[in-house]
């Protein structure tokens, strides 16, 4: 029996939370799932072998960065991003939209697309929905994202304009896409405004994408607003397709997302925090630079199964940090990614066992958000 | 049958080249062997698991660096340097002498020892033979080195003074050492002067160390002088004890050392070159930053068995370098250390097979020293 790629099977539900299987040409994603970010076709400081040992299944790469350097033509010539960075499991690329709109003074948007200057050398480039899809097809990830406009979420007029443009661009992305071995996900926008989010979710859902993303969140709005928007959108998006909350991140945001029906997450947080000496745990963050760890023989987390915690003391990690050794970033990144991958694995098991509601409540009660 | 630690068995010879087994409390060293350097209790950018996969068997750590940071008391409290950095196989520490004498204006030597200022914070410290041994005993490596004075090798008067002091200090080190699970190696000095080297080798050999090192080479003298000094010294040092050429390094220097009866080498070269985008191969160095590699699908070396060459293209490595990604240092370090470890493994096999003379001649003929 051949299984069609990009089918999504829900295997268990508990409230709004879901456990599923999303089939891709590079293997199955067991959802909910957290994807570490490999911005420039590398998850910073971590080898693919280490990612595999961590149990990561989905890796995100950034279209904006790879388009500028080394270039989509080169990545395509090298066999695509999987082969280039040697990640044999599923991959996802964003469309470049978020990065381009983050350039602020260095970009100009019109109905057709966005003209922007490279952060590397100031050279001028232009992305359109068609161009973004063309680049994503050259990169060759399993899941590719529509080119959207991410507005300041609290600005209603801007959010509405960006949403309307995002809808038009979503249709153009669908028309531009040709590769059958890639799934194009549509993105819901609408800022923190329930009526806009409703309108956007209904429109994007009507276009027949094999999966949907919630964009424009975790960009400065309150947690209350973020949770409300996820609920509004997920009440509308079809149950039988995966839902991806873009750019989210922290352990409590992941649990809150799963509680509200999200299946896929990605974030630079675990690797970025690692490069700033901060270890993520199920009860909060630990700044390993702190002198209190200087003679501490314990690992970051006593009950963590990662390579770092199975081997190294806080004292050693602090020494590496103080001595400015690269290995600190590697070992803390391994731990932080493992923490989020393991949190999603445990959440999935809890959903399968029908005890996720209690698991999530217990987790959030003990998590220190400081 | 219990085998006494620190026994050294020669299993084959060819000319002056030797294949041996040196037994330590943390396992056997199959010689000739190359030791990567973990200056601050980490081989830069490489995990112990990766070192193990490379096949490294001996790792060097620097007493000067660990004494200053995090401190020998702390390392001892954490269970010693093996446990601290989680390297379960044999380790070696130098005495700190070489680093201290490299401080130039920041140190003052007398007959008792050396007073110096820390490169980290300028604080004043003092090392004597007794203090160096005490620190090395706290660190707990399998092989520890006598505290010696390394002179400018072309300055005869200085070389002679330093040699005489090194001899007096060697005796004090022997008296100071108490741990039975560590082997203290004596160091031969004498610059580029055959008569001084002869005198030093005879004196150091007379003291009954379980192993001997050749110090003060690869510090600016000519290759001809280096080779001549190795020959002079190894003609005198006893056959039945291991010989360690300190701070050497390049593939051609390793082969030339093995040809002249050296058993152990260490050098920062493979990891330092890796951080400067330079890959070591059996035929010379490759600067991976060079644009010629931008679209090259080949690995660094087609016939290399390391993780890097088994997976990644030169194009990808160059991309990581250009994009300033830490993974570049990790992957090139893995390759460079593997190259030297593998070169020693092949040399050992060639000695066992009685074909090392031809192997070495062939290697040196094809090696581009530029």
Boltz contact constraints between the chains, C-beta under 6 A:
constraints:
  - contact:
      token1: [A, 40]
      token2: [B, 323]
      max_distance: 6.0
  - contact:
      token1: [A, 40]
      token2: [B, 325]
      max_distance: 6.0
  - contact:
      token1: [A, 42]
      token2: [B, 325]
      max_distance: 6.0
  - contact:
      token1: [A, 42]
      token2: [B, 327]
      max_distance: 6.0
  - contact:
      token1: [A, 45]
      token2: [B, 326]
      max_distance: 6.0
  - contact:
      token1: [A, 69]
      token2: [B, 323]
      max_distance: 6.0
  - contact:
      token1: [A, 70]
      token2: [B, 319]
      max_distance: 6.0
  - contact:
      token1: [A, 78]
      token2: [B, 315]
      max_distance: 6.0
  - contact:
      token1: [A, 84]
      token2: [B, 316]
      max_distance: 6.0
  - contact:
      token1: [A, 86]
      token2: [B, 311]
      max_distance: 6.0
  - contact:
      token1: [A, 311]
      token2: [B, 86]
      max_distance: 6.0
  - contact:
      token1: [A, 315]
      token2: [B, 78]
      max_distance: 6.0
  - contact:
      token1: [A, 316]
      token2: [B, 84]
      max_distance: 6.0
  - contact:
      token1: [A, 319]
      token2: [B, 70]
      max_distance: 6.0
  - contact:
      token1: [A, 323]
      token2: [B, 40]
      max_distance: 6.0
  - contact:
      token1: [A, 323]
      token2: [B, 69]
      max_distance: 6.0
  - contact:
      token1: [A, 325]
      token2: [B, 40]
      max_distance: 6.0
  - contact:
      token1: [A, 325]
      token2: [B, 42]
      max_distance: 6.0
  - contact:
      token1: [A, 326]
      token2: [B, 45]
      max_distance: 6.0
  - contact:
      token1: [A, 326]
      token2: [B, 326]
      max_distance: 6.0
  - contact:
      token1: [A, 327]
      token2: [B, 42]
      max_distance: 6.0
